[in-house]
């Protein structure tokens, strides 16, 4: 009985080191959400291909080459995704189109976040009748389902 430890402190080998940092967060995300991790990797790969891809391709997206019309897709051809009816490389055109789509979506995202942040801060700090009106407009927008707004 005299050998029993009555202290509530854990033994030194039982104390775990606190885990923090990006590596631990990434490992935990991969363990908890493997499908999300695969989607994140695909997103990064597509993002990098759209940004860097048009620089790396050797074909021009707008040059018409009537000799190379309707080349099928495949790894044994110089055109990985083939060509269209005017002989333009489809992979280069897809990558350039992705760059335009990415630019438009990022612009819309920044515009929405910027406008919403400014309106939210003004509505939170200023007590005026316009903030109540803004709140009622936002309540009305959130009451309608987004699919119905998209279809109308």
C-alpha positions as CSV (number, residue, x, y, z in Angstrom):
1,X,0.0,0.0,0.0
2,X,2.9,2.3,0.6
3,X,4.1,2.0,-3.0
4,X,0.9,3.4,-4.6
5,X,1.3,6.7,-6.2
6,X,-1.4,9.1,-5.0
7,X,-0.5,12.0,-7.2
8,X,-2.9,13.0,-9.9
9,X,-0.2,14.0,-12.4
10,X,0.4,11.6,-15.2
11,X,3.6,9.8,-15.7
12,X,6.0,11.5,-18.1
13,X,5.7,8.8,-20.8
14,X,1.9,9.3,-20.8
15,X,2.0,13.0,-21.8
16,X,1.4,13.4,-25.5
17,X,3.1,16.3,-27.3
18,X,0.6,18.8,-28.6
19,X,0.2,18.4,-32.4
20,X,-0.2,21.5,-34.4
21,X,0.7,22.8,-37.8
22,X,-0.2,22.3,-41.4
23,X,1.2,18.7,-41.7
24,X,-1.0,17.5,-38.8
25,X,-4.0,19.3,-40.2
26,X,-3.5,17.8,-43.6
27,X,-3.0,14.3,-42.2
28,X,-6.2,14.6,-40.2
29,X,-8.1,15.9,-43.2
30,X,-7.0,12.9,-45.3
31,X,-7.9,10.5,-42.5
32,X,-11.3,12.0,-41.9
33,X,-12.3,12.9,-45.4
34,X,-10.5,10.8,-48.0
35,X,-13.0,11.7,-50.8
36,X,-12.5,15.4,-49.9
37,X,-8.7,14.9,-50.1
38,X,-9.0,13.3,-53.6
39,X,-11.2,16.2,-54.7
40,X,-8.7,18.7,-53.3
41,X,-5.9,17.1,-55.2
42,X,-7.9,17.1,-58.4
43,X,-8.8,20.7,-57.9
44,X,-5.2,21.7,-57.4
45,X,-4.2,19.7,-60.5
46,X,-6.9,21.3,-62.7
47,X,-6.1,24.7,-61.3
48,X,-2.4,24.3,-62.1
49,X,-3.2,22.9,-65.6
50,X,-5.4,25.8,-66.4
51,X,-2.8,28.4,-65.2
52,X,0.3,26.8,-66.6
53,X,-1.1,24.5,-69.4
54,X,-1.5,27.0,-72.3
55,X,2.2,28.0,-71.8
56,X,3.3,24.4,-72.1
57,X,1.3,23.4,-75.2
58,X,3.0,23.7,-78.5
59,X,-0.1,24.5,-80.5
60,X,-1.9,27.8,-80.9
61,X,-5.6,27.8,-80.0
62,X,-6.8,30.0,-82.8
63,X,-4.5,29.0,-85.7
64,X,-6.5,27.2,-88.4
65,X,-4.8,24.1,-89.8
66,X,-7.0,22.4,-92.5
67,X,-4.6,19.6,-92.9
68,X,-5.0,18.5,-89.3
69,X,-8.8,18.5,-89.3
70,X,-10.8,15.9,-87.2
71,X,-7.7,14.1,-85.7
72,X,-9.1,11.7,-83.1
73,X,-8.0,11.8,-79.5
74,X,-5.3,9.5,-78.4
75,X,-1.8,9.2,-77.0
76,X,-0.2,8.3,-80.4
77,X,-1.1,11.7,-82.0
78,X,0.5,15.0,-81.3
79,X,-3.0,16.4,-80.4
80,X,-3.9,14.7,-77.1
81,X,-7.6,15.6,-77.3
82,X,-7.7,15.7,-81.0
83,X,-8.6,18.6,-83.3
84,X,-11.9,20.3,-84.3
85,X,-13.3,20.9,-87.8
86,X,-10.8,23.7,-88.4
87,X,-7.8,21.8,-87.2
88,X,-7.4,23.6,-83.9
89,X,-6.0,21.7,-80.9
90,X,-8.8,21.0,-78.5
91,X,-6.5,20.6,-75.4
92,X,-5.1,24.1,-75.9
93,X,-8.6,25.5,-76.4
94,X,-10.0,23.7,-73.3
95,X,-7.1,25.1,-71.2
96,X,-7.6,28.6,-72.5
97,X,-11.3,28.4,-71.9
98,X,-10.6,27.1,-68.3
99,X,-8.4,30.2,-67.8
100,X,-11.2,32.5,-68.8
101,X,-13.7,30.7,-66.7
102,X,-11.4,30.7,-63.7
103,X,-10.9,34.5,-64.1
104,X,-14.6,35.2,-64.3
105,X,-15.4,33.0,-61.3
106,X,-12.7,34.5,-59.1
107,X,-13.8,38.0,-60.1
108,X,-17.4,37.2,-59.1
109,X,-16.2,35.6,-55.9
110,X,-14.1,38.7,-55.0
111,X,-16.9,41.1,-55.9
112,X,-19.5,39.1,-53.8
113,X,-17.2,38.8,-50.8
114,X,-16.1,42.4,-51.0
115,X,-19.6,43.8,-51.4
116,X,-21.1,41.5,-48.7
117,X,-18.3,42.3,-46.2
118,X,-18.7,46.0,-46.7
119,X,-22.5,45.9,-46.4
120,X,-22.3,43.6,-43.4
121,X,-19.8,45.8,-41.6
122,X,-21.9,49.0,-42.3
123,X,-25.1,47.2,-41.2
124,X,-23.4,46.0,-38.0
125,X,-21.8,49.3,-37.0
126,X,-24.3,51.9,-38.2
127,X,-27.7,52.2,-36.6
128,X,-29.9,53.6,-39.3
129,X,-33.2,52.8,-41.0
130,X,-31.2,51.7,-44.1
131,X,-29.7,48.8,-42.1
132,X,-33.1,47.6,-41.2
133,X,-34.2,47.8,-44.9
134,X,-31.0,45.9,-45.9
135,X,-31.8,43.2,-43.3
136,X,-35.4,42.8,-44.6
137,X,-34.1,42.5,-48.2
138,X,-31.6,39.8,-47.1
139,X,-34.3,38.0,-45.1
140,X,-36.5,38.0,-48.2
141,X,-33.6,36.6,-50.3
142,X,-32.8,33.8,-47.9
143,X,-36.6,32.9,-47.7
144,X,-36.7,32.0,-51.4
145,X,-35.0,28.8,-52.5
146,X,-32.0,29.4,-54.7
147,X,-33.2,27.0,-57.4
148,X,-36.4,29.0,-58.0
149,X,-34.4,32.2,-58.3
150,X,-32.0,30.5,-60.8
151,X,-34.9,29.2,-62.9
152,X,-36.7,32.5,-63.0
